[in-house]
């Protein structure tokens, strides 16, 4: 509703100051993007837009409200699927907070962080790999489901091979299936046959 209201207000005169005043209080990444969209022009407009967005966005990843953190993590996980002009170049400040959330007490937050880490893992491939390897033993199957996908660019390493072997034998059929998909289905025909029964 806030997103739709901000979009409607943008079409009326003399609302710019009000919309700008909402920026610091907004907790939805999508609404923040709506509030600042169209305010930065010129040769460096895109860069200024990205900088302003990140200034407002990064604190959301440490917000006391778990729902706000989850929404922010989901934004990181899904930003690559948005229109190119809205792709945000996440840096180490975002990466460090994503890593911190992989250790959260909440399984939902760890899941969101795992999905986000898949998208920013290239900022520190070694640390990302170590984090994914640690999550192989996570008690939540939703978290374990996406680990192989996060390791898919390092499948030739022995420690990753061991993690994949563990996940292919996971008690959860969902974890087993998505691990096989990420690791290469032709290598796991018997396992896929077992899952199809």
Secondary structure as UniProt FT lines:
FT   HELIX           2..9
FT   TURN            10..11
FT   TURN            13..14
FT   HELIX           16..22
FT   HELIX           23..25
FT   HELIX           29..36
FT   TURN            37..38
FT   TURN            43..44
FT   HELIX           45..57
FT   HELIX           58..62
FT   HELIX           66..78
FT   HELIX           79..81
FT   HELIX           84..86
FT   HELIX           92..101
FT   TURN            102..103
FT   HELIX           107..120
FT   HELIX           121..124
FT   HELIX           125..135
FT   TURN            136..137
FT   HELIX           141..145
FT   HELIX           147..151
FT   HELIX           152..154
FT   TURN            155..156
FT   HELIX           158..168
FT   HELIX           173..183
FT   HELIX           185..188
FT   HELIX           189..195
//
